[in-house]
Each structure stands twice: as structure tokens, then as C-alpha cells.
Amino acid sequence: MRKQRPLRAFRAGADRSKPMSSPGLERSLNRRDLSSLRLQTSARSAPFWLFVGPFLIGLLIFSYVPIGWSAYLSFFDAQGTVTPDTFVGLQNYADMLTGPFAQSLLTFSVFALFIVPLTFALALGLAVAVNRIRFARAFFRSVFFLPTACSYVVAAMVWKLSLFSGVRFGLANTVLDWFGHDPVAWLSNPDPPWYWLVLVTARLWLQVGFYMILFIAGLQRIPDSLYEAAYVDGARPGWQVFRHITFPQLRPTSIAVLLLSLIAAYQAFDEFYNLLGTARGYPDFGRPPLVYLYYLALGQTQDYGHGSAGALILALLIALVTLLQGRLLGLGRRD
């Protein structure tokens, strides 16, 4: 029996040298690993939140909170107050869809049908022309893009007081006088509606340059090997190459231009307000949705309930038309 004691003692010492594998110890180790992993993740994400945090806070305060409060006001009789207590349900929406606001939406839907294709065609044509120029390309690109940096208010004043002034000293009336035509009241007479010519030309001058730059970027991404292969196969330079090579390769850019120009058409405000607005107010014709909502919510009535309902209707209309257009154009679809 005495001889077996050292062996037992050795076995006992060996058992004490083995690490403990109890469930409690494993849980404590897992907690430490998770804590260290969380600290490392927090340390790595700290710069991200440092840069993104202020933007998210501003977006929440100045965008999401006003949108939510506007949706809340649209269900109340909020005339002259932003803390209403009279619930009216969907009555504000019904009033907006059956009143002048609905006519304004219809008018600017027709306006979008004209301004969007014109913007697309002019921007694409300028981009192709500038991209083919072999000399002073940067100069022409800057010249056509420069109006984009101009203020809409300044451009509207130039169009109103210089180019299309109602008096005979305006540039347009001066040209008409050379051909023996009487001066035209471009902005004050709704019949015939010459004011649309002024509005459309001002909008085209202001925004075509921006979309031209987008098309130029798309043209520069087309590999030259496609054109070389087309020429080897017998394609003729010009319309044939543009139709079968250039235009299909510009499909993503074309979708972006169409969507952005459509949204901008419904959001028109500055040029309309400054071209057609006078000291006596805004006329009944050519009134875009945002101008109508401006006078409704911020005018003498201060009807925030109907104004909020109209703003949400306009936002939903833009979203639906944009989604429909993206669906028709195959936005997000793989080639």
C-alpha cells in the first residue's frame, strides 16, 4: 500500500496541472472574447460615426421630422396653427384632388412630357458634338456647363427684363420688329400662351449643360474596341454606329437623365415664381404645384393642413411616376 502512494500523489498532481473545463469558465471566456470584439468594432466604427453622425442628425431634424409632422398636419384642420386639434381625416386630400391643385398637377404633367424629351435630346446632341471635337474640347464643355452654375432667380430676371420683356425694347420684340411684327406680351397674356416659350427656354438653358456632362461621362466609358469591331464588320460611321453602338451603351446614363429631369420638372419653382410673379401676386395661369402650395401654406390663409396634404400628394406622384418610368426603362435589370 505504501508503494502506491507516490503513484497516487503523481496522478493527483497531474490532474491538478490540467486546465479546468467547467461550463462556468467557458462562459466567462466567451464573455471576455465578445467584450473585446465589441471594443474593437466600436474603435473601428468611431471615425465612421464621427463623420456621418452630424449629417444623420441634420437629416433627421430637417428632413424626416418635418415630413412626419407634415403627414400629421394633413389629417387636421391646421389653418394658422401647427398644433391643431380638429381631426378631419382625408378631407384635405379630397379638397386638393378636386380643386385648382389637381389642375396644376395635370398642367405640369403635360409640361414634363415636353421638357423631359427636349432636355434629353439637346443634352445628348451636345454631348456627342462636344465629345467629337478634336480641339478646345474643355472650352466648349465649360461654356455649355456654365449656365448650370447660374442662379435660377438671376436667369429668370435676365429672361424677364432683357430677352422677353413685354415692351418693344426687349431682344425678342426687337427681332420681331425687324420683320414688321408687333411687340408680344410674352408673360402677361395667357391667350396665346407665349409664356410657356419663355419658361421652357429658361429651363433648357439652365439644365441642359448638367445633363450634357453626364452624357459625356457615359460616352467616355464606351471602349474603343466596340467601334473598331463595328468598323471591321462593315458598320458605317454616323447614324448606324450611333444607333447600334453608342446609344445602347448609354442606357444607364439615359435612365439617370430621364429620371432626374422628370423629378426636376415637377419641382419647378424659382423660374416660374420670378418670371410670372408680380407685386400683385401670381396669376392664375402657369401655376406649378410648388407655387400653389407656397401661396396656400405661406400666404394670407396659412392653411398648413391643405398645404401638407398637397405636398404629400405631389411627393407620391413623383415617386409613382419615377417608379413607373424606371420600370418601363428597365432600371436595375441586367442586360
ZAMARGU-4260 file (C-alpha; in steps of 0.2 Angstrom, whole numbers, plus 5000, padded with zeros to 4 digits):
<rodrens>
0) 5000/5000/5000 | 5014/5012/5004 | 5022/5009/4987 | 5006/5015/4978 | 5005/5032/4987
5) 5018/5040/4976 | 5009/5035/4961 | 4993/5042/4968 | 5001/5058/4973 | 5008/5059/4955
10) 4991/5056/4947 | 4984/5069/4959 | 4997/5082/4954 | 4994/5078/4936 | 4976/5081/4937
15) 4979/5097/4946 | 4990/5103/4931 | 4976/5100/4918 | 4966/5116/4914 | 4948/5116/4921
20) 4935/5114/4908 | 4919/5118/4918 | 4904/5127/4909 | 4906/5142/4920 | 4924/5145/4915
25) 4919/5143/4896 | 4905/5156/4898 | 4917/5169/4906 | 4930/5166/4892 | 4916/5169/4879
30) 4910/5185/4888 | 4928/5191/4888 | 4930/5187/4869 | 4914/5196/4865 | 4918/5211/4875
35) 4935/5213/4867 | 4927/5210/4850 | 4914/5224/4853 | 4928/5236/4859 | 4937/5233/4843
40) 4922/5235/4832 | 4917/5251/4842 | 4935/5258/4839 | 4935/5254/4821 | 4917/5262/4818
45) 4921/5278/4828 | 4928/5288/4814 | 4913/5282/4803 | 4900/5289/4815 | 4911/5304/4818
50) 4909/5310/4800 | 4892/5303/4797 | 4884/5307/4813 | 4881/5326/4811 | 4874/5323/4793
55) 4862/5310/4800 | 4857/5321/4814 | 4854/5335/4802 | 4844/5324/4790 | 4833/5318/4805
60) 4830/5336/4811 | 4827/5345/4795 | 4820/5331/4784 | 4812/5316/4792 | 4804/5326/4807
65) 4796/5339/4795 | 4790/5325/4784 | 4782/5316/4798 | 4774/5332/4805 | 4768/5337/4788
70) 4759/5320/4787 | 4752/5323/4804 | 4745/5340/4799 | 4737/5334/4783 | 4724/5325/4793
75) 4719/5340/4803 | 4711/5357/4801 | 4728/5367/4803 | 4724/5384/4797 | 4735/5397/4805
80) 4742/5384/4818 | 4755/5370/4818 | 4747/5362/4833 | 4729/5358/4828 | 4716/5349/4837
85) 4702/5347/4824 | 4703/5330/4815 | 4696/5330/4798 | 4703/5313/4791 | 4705/5313/4772
90) 4695/5329/4769 | 4711/5339/4765 | 4716/5326/4752 | 4699/5326/4744 | 4699/5345/4743
95) 4716/5346/4735 | 4712/5332/4722 | 4696/5341/4717 | 4702/5359/4717 | 4714/5370/4707
100) 4729/5360/4714 | 4723/5345/4703 | 4723/5356/4688 | 4740/5362/4692 | 4746/5344/4693
105) 4739/5340/4676 | 4746/5355/4668 | 4763/5351/4674 | 4762/5333/4669 | 4760/5340/4651
110) 4774/5352/4654 | 4785/5337/4660 | 4780/5327/4644 | 4788/5341/4634 | 4803/5347/4644
115) 4810/5330/4648 | 4812/5324/4630 | 4818/5341/4624 | 4831/5341/4638 | 4836/5323/4634
120) 4838/5326/4615 | 4848/5343/4617 | 4859/5336/4631 | 4863/5320/4621 | 4866/5330/4605
125) 4878/5342/4613 | 4887/5328/4622 | 4890/5319/4606 | 4896/5335/4597 | 4907/5341/4611
130) 4915/5323/4613 | 4919/5323/4594 | 4928/5340/4594 | 4947/5337/4592 | 4952/5355/4598
135) 4946/5366/4613 | 4935/5352/4620 | 4937/5358/4638 | 4932/5376/4632 | 4916/5371/4624
140) 4912/5359/4638 | 4914/5373/4651 | 4904/5385/4640 | 4889/5374/4639 | 4890/5369/4658
145) 4892/5387/4664 | 4874/5391/4664 | 4871/5377/4677 | 4881/5387/4690 | 4869/5402/4687
150) 4856/5406/4699 | 4838/5402/4694 | 4832/5419/4700 | 4846/5428/4691 | 4842/5419/4675
155) 4823/5422/4677 | 4827/5441/4679 | 4838/5441/4663 | 4824/5432/4653 | 4810/5443/4660
160) 4819/5460/4659 | 4830/5458/4644 | 4826/5444/4632 | 4807/5443/4633 | 4802/5459/4640
165) 4784/5464/4635 | 4790/5481/4629 | 4797/5484/4611 | 4814/5486/4618 | 4816/5468/4623
170) 4828/5457/4612 | 4814/5446/4606 | 4802/5460/4602 | 4817/5469/4594 | 4820/5454/4582
175) 4801/5454/4578 | 4801/5472/4574 | 4814/5469/4561 | 4802/5458/4552 | 4787/5471/4554
180) 4779/5461/4568 | 4770/5470/4583 | 4778/5468/4601 | 4772/5452/4610 | 4767/5452/4628
185) 4776/5436/4632 | 4772/5434/4651 | 4756/5444/4654 | 4744/5437/4641 | 4738/5419/4643
190) 4730/5418/4626 | 4740/5413/4616 | 4751/5405/4630 | 4768/5413/4624 | 4774/5412/4642
195) 4777/5393/4640 | 4790/5398/4627 | 4799/5409/4640 | 4798/5396/4654 | 4804/5381/4643
200) 4819/5391/4635 | 4824/5397/4653 | 4823/5379/4660 | 4833/5372/4645 | 4847/5385/4646
205) 4849/5381/4665 | 4849/5362/4665 | 4855/5356/4648 | 4873/5358/4652 | 4872/5347/4668
210) 4864/5333/4659 | 4877/5335/4644 | 4891/5332/4657 | 4883/5316/4662 | 4881/5310/4644
215) 4900/5315/4641 | 4905/5304/4655 | 4895/5290/4648 | 4902/5292/4631 | 4920/5292/4638
220) 4916/5275/4646 | 4912/5266/4630 | 4928/5256/4625 | 4935/5260/4608 | 4936/5241/4604
225) 4917/5241/4601 | 4919/5254/4587 | 4934/5246/4580 | 4924/5229/4579 | 4909/5238/4571
230) 4920/5246/4558 | 4928/5229/4554 | 4911/5221/4552 | 4906/5235/4540 | 4897/5247/4550
235) 4896/5265/4543 | 4901/5280/4554 | 4887/5291/4559 | 4869/5286/4562 | 4872/5267/4560
240) 4886/5267/4573 | 4877/5279/4585 | 4861/5268/4584 | 4869/5251/4587 | 4884/5255/4597
245) 4884/5272/4606 | 4865/5274/4611 | 4864/5256/4618 | 4880/5259/4629 | 4872/5275/4636
250) 4857/5266/4643 | 4862/5268/4662 | 4866/5286/4659 | 4850/5289/4649 | 4839/5282/4663
255) 4848/5293/4675 | 4845/5309/4664 | 4826/5304/4662 | 4823/5301/4680 | 4832/5317/4686
260) 4824/5328/4673 | 4807/5322/4677 | 4809/5325/4695 | 4816/5342/4692 | 4801/5346/4681
265) 4788/5343/4695 | 4799/5353/4707 | 4800/5368/4697 | 4798/5384/4707 | 4811/5398/4706
270) 4810/5402/4687 | 4790/5401/4687 | 4789/5412/4703 | 4801/5425/4697 | 4795/5425/4678
275) 4776/5426/4681 | 4775/5433/4698 | 4772/5451/4701 | 4770/5463/4715 | 4751/5460/4715
280) 4754/5441/4716 | 4754/5426/4705 | 4742/5425/4690 | 4730/5410/4688 | 4739/5403/4673
285) 4755/5393/4673 | 4755/5390/4691 | 4766/5375/4696 | 4762/5364/4711 | 4775/5371/4722
290) 4770/5389/4719 | 4752/5384/4723 | 4757/5376/4739 | 4768/5391/4743 | 4754/5403/4742
295) 4742/5391/4751 | 4753/5387/4766 | 4763/5403/4767 | 4751/5416/4760 | 4737/5425/4769
300) 4727/5409/4773 | 4742/5399/4781 | 4732/5383/4778 | 4745/5370/4784 | 4733/5356/4783
305) 4729/5358/4764 | 4747/5363/4761 | 4753/5347/4769 | 4741/5336/4760 | 4746/5344/4743
310) 4764/5341/4747 | 4762/5323/4751 | 4751/5321/4735 | 4765/5329/4725 | 4778/5318/4733
315) 4768/5302/4730 | 4765/5307/4712 | 4784/5310/4709 | 4788/5293/4717 | 4775/5284/4707
320) 4780/5292/4690 | 4798/5289/4694 | 4795/5270/4698 | 4784/5268/4683 | 4797/5276/4672
325) 4811/5265/4679 | 4800/5250/4677 | 4797/5254/4658 | 4816/5258/4655 | 4822/5243/4665
330) 4830/5251/4679 | 4840/5238/4689 | 4838/5225/4676 | 4853/5215/4670 | 4857/5216/4651
</rodrens>
